[in-house]
Amino acid sequence: MERLAWLVPALNLVAWAVILLVGKRLPGRGAPVGILAVGAGWVVSIGILARVVGGAGPYHVGAEWAPISNDLRIPIGITVDGLAAVLLVVVTTVSLLIQVYSVSYMRGDERYTIFFSFLSLFTAGMLIVVLADNLLMLLVGWEIMGVCSYFLIGHYWEDHAASRAAIKAFLTTRVGDIGFTFGIFVFFWAARSFDISRIVDAVHAGRISSTTVTLGAVLLFCGAIGKSGQFPLHTWLPDAMAGPTPVSALIHAATMVAAGVFLVARMYPVFAASGTALNEIAILASVTMLIAALLALVQDDIKRVLAYSTVSQLAYMMAGLGVGGYSAGVFHLVTHAFFKALLFLAAGSIIHAVHSNDMSEMGGLRRVMPWTFWTFLVGALALAGIIPFSGFWSKDEILTDAWNAGFGTPAEGFRGSQGVARIVFVVGLLTAFLTAFYVARMLWLTFGAAYRGQGHPHESDAVMVGPLVVLAAGAALAGFAGSPLAGSNNFAAWIQTPLLPAEGAAHLNWGLVAGTTATALLGLGLATALYRQGLPEREYLTRFPLVYRTLERKYFLDDLYEQGFVRAVTGQLAPSTAWFDGRVIDGVVNGTGTSTRRLARGLRYVQSGQVQWYAAALFVGVVGLAVIVTQVIGR
């Protein structure tokens, strides 16, 4: 099955091309083509994962694509190991369910066909990232997702907010990608190869200096900061909610933002070799998870609550990687994919019913939308980290690793700071409380008390509800793969590489688990006490005006970027760019047109239509040619 891995992204690339070219003339306007492609990829991915669970070793195939010099080549190839196998299943599963859901959700949209074509390309981009055996090929998939995010977030381009959000997402992630690109070339210069395995071997063999390793790792992490919405480049992710809800689910669960975490996981032996790089990851993750959780407290848009939740949970994953918890960080990436896709699609079902994103116009929906309510509840409890749902197992493994690194025995070979690990644990525990609080607030404002909106909401159809039920099963059960109940052949064993120590069976500090669970329950209980009667006349945080205004304005970061960078830079560049555009670009184009027009006016007199003039011109030409030839022969 590993030999067929290349088909998984290839099928989605073919689907993109087919839908784009002839989709409008196909049954279902092209949607079945995308669903069939990702479905076939899912079957192959399941077969590959079954081989990995059965103990099959890594598979690699590659070739030289283009020569640079006698000893340097640009490679192209794939690597199929446990990490890739798990992510293949996650990406294809979530993408398949989202595309099925979109058939109903996007019905009637005038750009229905182009929407499905970009869904296929978006999925293909992430699959290329997952399978790439070298950093250049990974960059190709990385940038495919960047382009697709621009088109899909801006799908409703007539809406000014959607258009601005698409541009903001594209440009903000490009800032991080500048560092990412420099990081690729730092390691290429140091290891004389783009191949990931060769770079890792060179780092472990000591052929690359510690300073270069740290520089390269920090630069690579810049790309992850942009793609995975880490501080200070997290501002694009909530605005991306302007796109269709299935796009939000795909970005937040299985592509785009997951790519940054995957990059750190794929290059983890390199990051683990630098204590400075690990500390940077852990510190930025601590800042991000806390500020994003606080921002979720004041949101009225249900999709924005989930967006800030994604930022916070991505920071949890990064924090796990930063404290030496490789398997815990990746495990949370997997569980999060299921419950966050579920929450976004359930939110889409709600928005589809009430025609509003605003929770102040919801309430009482558990009676009229029972399927949506129960599935949303499963996802919400998984997000809050309540036992036995999937988020509990992965979140608590991260907190356990942070506790061990800061207060106990850290993972083998951990080079990060003990003090930083302690900060991660404390901030992670506080974030767990805030997460449970805003989850309960969201639940009560959406489903509790009486309906506050207009019209008569109703349950979504089976095409939309079906994916919710499947994802709810994943959100409820996926966590057991990495729990102590799985024994030694568990999630951690599946994703190990030869350069990472085996972790064996999962172990949780049950005393610590009791404390974290009590913290989450306290958050749920407090929010229930405050919001069970529905929307309060005055939001509780407004009693602290400075705090509330700071959160409402998103720490003024958007103002800083807009006023301090965008307008300042464009204000300086605008005169020169306007001159260059008007005099050079327009000058060349307009000059070409003017010259052509003047030449045509001159030729108009030659093309008179009078035969005698043509005969005279022919005679003069023949005589002139004869004179020239005679002069040449005479010499």
N, C-alpha and C positions, 0 to 999 in steps of 0.2 A: 504493500500500500504506500510505503514511503516514496517509491519511484513515481507515484501518480500525484505527488504533492504539488507539482508545478501546475497541474490542472486547476487547482482551487482558485488562484488569482486569474489564471488565463481564461477560465470560463466566464468570470465576471467582466473581464476586459472585452471579450467577444460579445457578451450581452449588451454592454454599453454601446459598442459600435453598431450592432444590429438595431437596437432600439432607436438610436440617434438617427440612423439612415432610413430605416423603413418601418419604424415602430407604429406610426400613425395608420399604416395600411395593414397592420397585423391584428388578429383578434385580441381584444382586451387592450388595444392601443399600446402594446409592447410590454405591459406589466407582467404577463405570464412568462416572457422570455427571461426577465431578471429573476423572477422567483424560481424558475426551473434551473437557472445557472447556479444560484447560490444554494439551492436545495441539493444539486448534484455535488457541489463542493462540500456541503455538510456531510453527505454520505461518505465521501473520501476522508474527511477530517475525523469522523467517528472511527473509521477503520484504522487510521494512523494512531489515534489515541489508544485504541484497544491494543495495538502492538506495543505501545510504550508501557501501558499498565502491565502487559504481559512480560515486560523485561527486555524488549528490543533496544538495542543501542542506537546511537545517533547515526543519521544517514546524511551524506553530503555529496553533491555533484556540482561541478563547476567547470568553467571554460574561460579561456582568455578572449576578451572581446576586442580590445584595441591595444596595440603596442605603444608605449611611451618612449622606451629606449630598449637596448639589448637585454637589460635585466629587469625592466619594469613593464608591467602590463595592467590594463584595467580589467578586473575580473567580473564575471557574471556567474551567479550560481545560487543554490539554495542549501540551507541547513535545516534538517528536520530532527529536532531533539525534543525532550520533554516539554521545555518551555514553549517551543513553537507549536507542538501538538495540542497543548492545552489551549493556547490562544487561538489556534485555527478553529477549534470547536466553539469557543466562546463567540468569536467574531461571526462565523457563519450561522450559528444558532440565533443570535440576537438579530442579525441582519435579515435572516429569513423571516422571522416573526414580524419584524418591522415592515418588511415589504408586503407581507400578507395583510397586515393591519392597514397599510396605506391604500390598498385597493378600495376599501370602503371610505376611509377618512378623506382621501383626495378626490373622490368621485365628483365629477362635474368641473374640476379645475381645468382652465383653458390650456395650461401647460403641463397637463398630466403626463404626457409621453416623455418630455424632456426631464421631468422630475424623476421618473423611474430610471432614465438613462444615467443620470448623475448619482443616483443611489447605488447603482451597480459599479460605477467608476470609483465612488467613495469607498465601497467595500473592497474593491480590488487594490486600492492604494494601501489600505491597512494590511491586507494579506501579503502584499509585497514586502512591507516593513517586517512582518512577522517571519517571513521565510528568508530574507536577504542574508547572504553569507558575508557581505562586505558593506562598508559604510556608504559607498557611492550608490549602490543599488538601494540601500535603505533610504538614502536621501531622495531617490526618485519617487518611491512610494510616499514618503513624507510630504513632498511638494505636490503630488497628485491630490492628497487630502486637503492641502492648503487651498488649491484652486477650487476643488469641489465644495469646500466650506463656503467660499465666496459666492458661488452660484446658488447653493441651496439655502444659505441664510438669507440671501437676497432674492429668493424665489418670488416673493411678492414685491417686485422692484418698484411698482407704482407707489407703494407705501414708503414715505421718506424715511421713517424709522428703520424699516427693514434694509433699505439701501445703505443707510449710514452704518448699520450694524455689520453688514457684509464687508464694507470697506474697512471698518475698525478691526474686525477679526482678522482680515487678510494682512493689514499693515502691522498690527501688534504682534502677530505670530512671526512676521518677517523680521522684526527686531531681534527676537530670540534666535531665529535661523541664521542671522549673521554670525553670532558666536558659535553656533553649531557647525557652520561651514568651516570656520577657522579651526575649530577643534578637530574636524576630520583631517585637515591638512597638517595640523601639528603631529598627529599620529602617523600620517602617511610619511612625513619627513623623518620622523623618528624610527619607524619600523620598516620604511621602504615598501609599504604595502597598504592597500585599503582593506585587505582581508581581516575580518574580525578575529579569527582564531590566531592568525600570525601576530596581530597586535597584542592579544592577550598573552601569547607565549613569550613575546619580547618583554612585556612588563614583568611577568613572573620570573623570567631568566635574568632580569636585571640589566638587560641591554638598553633600556630606556631610563634615564635619570629620574629620580623622584620629583625633581622640579618640573620636568617636562610632563611626567604623568599627571601631576597636580594641575598644571596649566591646561593640558588637553582635556582632562576630566571636567574641570570647571567650565571650559568653553562648550563641551558637549552638553553639559547640564543647562546651558543657556537655552538651547533648543527645547529641552524638556520644560523649562520655566514658561516659555511661550505657548507651546502646544498643550501642556497640562494645566495651564491657568494658575501658576504659582506667583506669589507676590514677587515683584510689583507688576507683572504682566497679566494679571488675572482679570483685568477690567473688561476684556472683550467677551468673556464667556457669558455673563448674565445678559448682555445686550443681544447675544446671538439667539435669544428666545423669540426674536421677531420673526424667525423662520417658521415653517410648518412644524407642528409638534413631532411627527415622525423623524424629522431631521434633528430636532433637539434630542430625541431619544438615541439616535444613531451616534451623534457627536459625543454625548455624555456617557454612553454605555460601552460601545464596542469599537469606535474609531477615534480619530482626532486626539481627544484628551488622553485616551488610553495609550497612545503612541509614545508620549513622553515618559510615562512610567515604564513602558516596555523597553524603551531605549536604555534607561538606567539599569533595568534588570538584565538585558542582553549584554551590556558592557560592565556588569557588576564586578567581575574580577579586577577590572581596571580601577573602578571607583573604590573598591575595597582596599586597594594598594595605597591609597592616599587618605590619611586621617583628615587632612584639611578639606578634601572634597566631601567626605562623609559628614563632617561637621557643617559644611555649608548647606548640604541637602537637609540635614536635620533642623538647623536653625530656621531656614526659609520655610520649611514645612510647618514648624511650630507656629511661626507668625501667620502663615496662610490659613491653617486650620482654625485658628482662633478668630481672626478678623472676619473670615467668611461666615462662620457660625453666628457671630454677632449680627452680621448684616442680614442673615436669614430671619432674624427675630422681628424685623420691622417691615417685611415685604407683604404686600397685599395681593400681588400677582402670584398665583400658585406655581407657575413655571419658574418665576424668579426665585421663589423659595427653594425649589429643587435645583436650580442652577447654582446658587450659593452653597447648597448642600454638596453638590458635585465638587466644587472648588475645595471645600473642607475635607471631603473624603479622599480626594486625590492627594491632599497634603498628608492625610493619614498613611496612605501607601508610601509616599516619599519618606515620611518619618520612619516607617518600618525599615525601609532600605537604609536610611541614614544611621540607624542604631544596630546594624548588622543582621536585621531580620529579613533576609532575602526571601525566603519562602512565605513569610507572613505578609510582606508587602505585595507579592504577586498574588497570593491567596485572596487578599482583600480586593485586588483588581478584578479577579474573577467573580467573587460574590457580588461585588458592587455592580458589575455589568448586568446581572440578573435583576437585582431589586431596583436599580435606577432605571433600567429600560421599562420595567413594570410600572414604576411610579409615573414616568413621563407619558407612557401610553394610556394609563388610567386617567391621568390629568387631561390628556387629549379627549378621552371619552366624555369627561365632565364638561370640557369646553365645548365639545360638539353638541352637548345636550342643552347647556344654558347660554351658549353664544357669548361667553365672557370669560376672561382670565381672572377677574377680580373676585377674591374670596368674599368680599362684602356683598356680592350678588349671588352667593351660593347659600348653603345651609340646608339641612333636612333631606339631603339627597340619598341617604342610606335606605329610605323607604321606597323610592322610585327607581333607584339604580343599585339593586342588591349585588349583582355580579361585580360591578365596578367597585362598590364599597368593600366587599370582602377581599378582593384581590389587592386593592389599594392598601387595606389594613395589613395584609401580609407583608407587602413591600415596606410599609412604614415601620413595622416592628423590626424588620430586618435592618433597616437603616438606623433605627434607634439602638440596635445591638441587644435585643431582648432574646434570651435563651428560649427555644432552641433554634431560632431562625439563623440564616446563613451569616448575616452581619455580625452576630454575636461571636461566632468562632473566629472569624478573621480579625475583627477589631480587638478582641481580647488577646489574641496571639501577638499583635503589634504592641499592645500595652505591656504584655508579659516580657517581650524582648527588650522594651525600653527599661522596664524595671530591672531586669537582669544586667543590662549594660550599665545602668546607673547606680544600682544599689547591691547587686549580687554578682553572679558570674557571667560575664559577657560571652557572646558567641566566639568560637574558635577563630583566631586571626583578626578579631575586631580591633581597628586602629583609631577609632573615633574617641572623642572626649567623654569621660565619665560624667562630667558636669553637664554637658550638652544633652546626654541621654536622660539625665534627671529632669531637665527642662522639658524634654519631649514627653516624659511620663506625666508630669504635672499638668502641662497644657493639654495633653491628650485626654486626661481624666476630666478636666474642666470642659473640654469640647464635647465629650460624651454626654455630660449633663445638658449643655446647650442644645445638642442635637436632639436629644429626647424631648426637650422643651418645645423647640419649634416644630417637631414632628407632631406632637400632641396638639399644639395650637392649630396647625394645618388641618388635622383630622376633625377637630371640633368645629372650626369655622366652615369647613366644606360639607361635612355630613351631619353635624349635630344641630340641635335646636330646630327652628323653623326655616322654611325656604324664604330667602329675602330677594330673589330675583324676579324676573318677569317671564311669562309664558308657562308652559307645562313640560318640564324636562322628562325624558324617558330613557330607558336603558338602550345602549347601543346594540347594533345587530351582531349576529354570530361571527361575522368576519372580523370584527373588532374585539369582541369578547374572547374569542378562542385564543389568540395570542396572550391575552391577559392571564388566562387560566394556566397556560403552559409556563409562562414566566413566573407566576406565583408558585408553581411547584418547584421551579429552580431556586427562587428566593427562599423557600422554606427548607429545601433539602440539600442544596449544593454545599453548604457548610460542613456537612458530615464527612465529605471527602478529605478534609484537612483536620478533622477533630481526633481526639484520642481513640474514639470508637473505630476508626479506620485501621488501626494497627500500624505496622511498619510499612506496608505497601500503600502509602497515603499520598496526598497531594505533594508534600515536601519531597518525597522520594521520586515522584514523576518528573519534577522540574530540576533535579540536580544535574550539574555538569561535572566533568572530570576535574575541573579546577576549583570546585566548591566542596567543602566537607559534607559528608552525608549527615543528615539530622536524625534519622531514625523515626520512631513513633513520636507523634505530637504530645507535648506535655504542657499542661496548664497549671498555674499556681491557683488552686481553688480558693484559697483565702483571698488572693488578689481578685479573682473572678467575682467573688461575693461582694467585694467592695465596689468594683466597677458596675456590677448589675444593680446594686443599691443606688449608686449615683444616677444611673439611667432611669430607674423607677422613680427616684425623687424628681427628676426633670419632668417625667410624664405626669406624676401626681400634681406638681405645682401648676403646670399648664392646664391640666384638667380642672383644677379648682378655679382658675382664672377665666377660662374660656368655655366651660361646658354649657353656659347659658347662651352662647353665641357671641356675636361681635359686641364688644363693650362700646359704650357711647364715646369713650375716650381711651385710646390705646395707653396702656399702663406706662410705657416708657416715656410718653410725652410729659410725664410729671418731672422728668429730668431733662429739661430743654437742651442743655449743651450736649448731653449724650445722644439724645434722640436726633438732633439736627446733624451731628457728626455722622451717625449711622445712615440717616436719610440721604445725606449728600455723599455717601460712600467714601468717607474719610477725605473728601475733597480731592481725591486722586484724579478723577475725570476732569475736574476744573483745572488742576495743575497741568495735566497732559494737554488739554485743549488750549488753555491760555498760555501756559509756560513754554510748551514745546511746539505744538502744531501751528498756532497763530504767530508765535515769535519767529519760527523758522520760515514759514510761508511769507510772513511780512518782510523778512530780509531777502528772500529769494524771488518774491513775486515780481519786482521791477525787472530784474535781469532775465528771468524766465519769460516774462511777457515780451521783452525786446527780442530775445532769441526766437521765440515762437512766431512773433509778427514779422521780423526782418529776415530770419534765416529759413525757418520751416515754411512759413507762408510765402516768403519771397521765392524760394525754389519752386514751390508748387504753382504759385501765380505767374512767376516768370516763364515757366514752361508753357503754361496756357497762353500767355500773351505772345510769346515767340511763335507758337504754332498758329495762332490767329493771324499774326502779321504775315507769316510765310504764306498762309492760305490766301490772304488778300492779294499778295503779289502774284501768286500762281493763277489767280482768277483772270488776270489780264492775258496771261499766256494761253489759257484754255478758252479761246474766243469762239470756237466753233466754225471759223472761216478756213476752208480747205486751202486757199491760196497762201495764207500765212503759214500754215503747217508745211506746205511744199517749199516755201522760201526758207523756212528754218531748217528743213532737212537738207536743202541744197547748201546753205551756209555751213552747216555742220560737216557735210561730206567734204567740202572744199577745205575747211579748216583742218580736218583730220588728215587729208592728203598732204597738206603743207607740213604738218608736224611729222608725219611718217617720212616724207622726203628729206626733211632736215636731219632726222635721226639717222637715215641710211647714208646720207651724204657725209656725215661725220665718221 
